[in-house]
Amino acid sequence: MPTPLRMKRINDRIKEVLSVLLISKIDDPRLAGVSVTDVKVDRELDFANIYVSSLDGAKSSREVIAALNHARGYLKYEIAQEVELRVMPRLRFFWDPTPERADRIDSLLAKLHEESDKMDDTDELIPNGDEDLFDEITVRDWESDDDLPELDEAGDEDYFDDDDDE
């Protein structure tokens, strides 16, 4: 079984080789704009789970996965020529929705930023901004200990469990 460092190197090397293959040697128009986002090889080196995304987004995910599965044998052969492993893992392709989610989060953050800028520009805020939010709390609220439970010395054993001393 490879060490975690060796596994990381194998994952990174397969990702690098596959990315170069997709850019330079694959002429399938369905794979234009496809990028490899992650590669995870299992500990026994039986399977390589390859996560991909496309510039076209999730609408082309089925076509991209079908094209990659169609080219699986060729890709495995080319990777085996570049990565020195005794047994080349079986390639499995999965769609990675992370880039679309990141774009969605970026757009939401931009929208919030625009709304906060609009709020800063309007006069809907408190005019002087110096209102004390604690005006409703009285001195009596802070000084009152009447609501606290009383602990008697004999009852302390009920609150603490000293099983470790046995």
N, C-alpha and C positions, 0 to 999 in steps of 0.2 A: 504494500500500500504506500503510495507516495506521501511525502510530507506536505503540510499545508503550503509551504513555500513553493514546492515543486508543482502542486496543483494550480497555484496562482500563475506560475510561469506557463504551464500548459494551456490554461484558459486564455491568457493574454496572447500567446503565440498563435493559437487557433483563430482567435478574433482578428489578429493582425493579418494573417495569411488570407483568411476568408474575405476580409475587407478589400484587400488588394485584388483578389480574384474577381470580386463583384465589380470592381471599377475597371479592371484591365482586360480580363479574359472572357467575361460573360457578355454575350451580345443580345440576350433576350430583352425585348422592349418592356416586358412586364417587370423586369428587375432594375429599370432605370430609376435612380434616386433612392435605392434601397441602402440602408446602413445597418451594420451589425451593432446592436447596443450592448449585448452581453453574451458571454459564453460560460456555461457551467458544465464541467465534466464531472461525472460521478466518481466516487472513490475507487471503484474497481476498473475504471477507464472503459466501461461498456458503452455508455451513452454520452453524447455531447449535446446538451440542450442549448440551442442557439436562438437568441432573441433578436428579432429584426424589426425595423420600422421603416416607413417610407415617407418621402416628401408629400405624397398624395394623401396621406392620412389613412384612417381606418377604412375608408371606402374601398381601397384597393388591397386590403389585407388578404382576402381569399385568393386573389390572383397571384399575389407575391408568394404566399405560402405554397400554392400549387406549383408555381414556377421553380421554387427552391426544391421542393420535393421531386420534381421532374429531373432536376440537375444534381440530385443528391449523390449519385454514383461518381460523376465527374468531379464534383467538389471534394468528395472523400479522397479520391485518387490524387488530386492536386495537393490537398492538405497533407496527405501521407508523404508526398515527395518533399515537402518543406519541413514538416515537424517529425523529429526522430522519436518514434514510439514503436515498441515491439508490436503492439496491436492497436490499430486505429479505431477509435470509438465510432459507434453508429451515430449519424447525424440526425437530430430531430429539431425541426424548426417551429418556433412559436412567435406569435405577434406580440410586440411590446407596446402597450398603449401609453407608456410613460411620456414620450414627447408630446402627445396630444394633451395629456393631463397637465404637463408643465405649461403649455401654451394657454390652456384654460385658466390656470392659476395666475399666470402673468397678466392675462386680460382682466381678470377679476381684481387683481391688485392695482392695475392701472385705472380701472373704473373707480375703485375706492379712493385712490389718490386724487382723481379729478373731482370727486364729490367732496373730499375734504378741502381741496383748494377753493371750491365754490362756497363751502361753509365759512371759510376764513375770509372770503371777500364780502360776505353779506353781513348785515348788522343784526342778525338774529341771535348773536351771542350776547352774553350778559354785558351790559355797557361798561361797567367799571371793573368787573372781573374780580373784585375783592370781597365778595360775599363770603361770610364765614359759614361753612357747611355744618358746623357743629353748634350753631346757635340754639338748637332745640335741646341739646344735652345740658342739663343743669348740674350744678355742683353736687346736689344731693345724689344724683345718679352715680357719681364717681366715689362718693364717700360712704355709701351705704354698704354695710357688711351683713345686714339682716337676712339677706336671701341665701347666704352661704351655709352649707350644712355644718353642724357641729360635730367634731370628732372627739370622742372620749378616749381616754388612754386604754381602757379595757377593750374597746371595740376596734383597736388598731389591728389586731390579729385577723379580723375578718377581711380587711382590705388588702393585706399582703400575704402572699403564699410563700412560705419558707421551706419548700420541699427539698431544696438543694442542700440544707444543713443536715439532713438525716444521714 
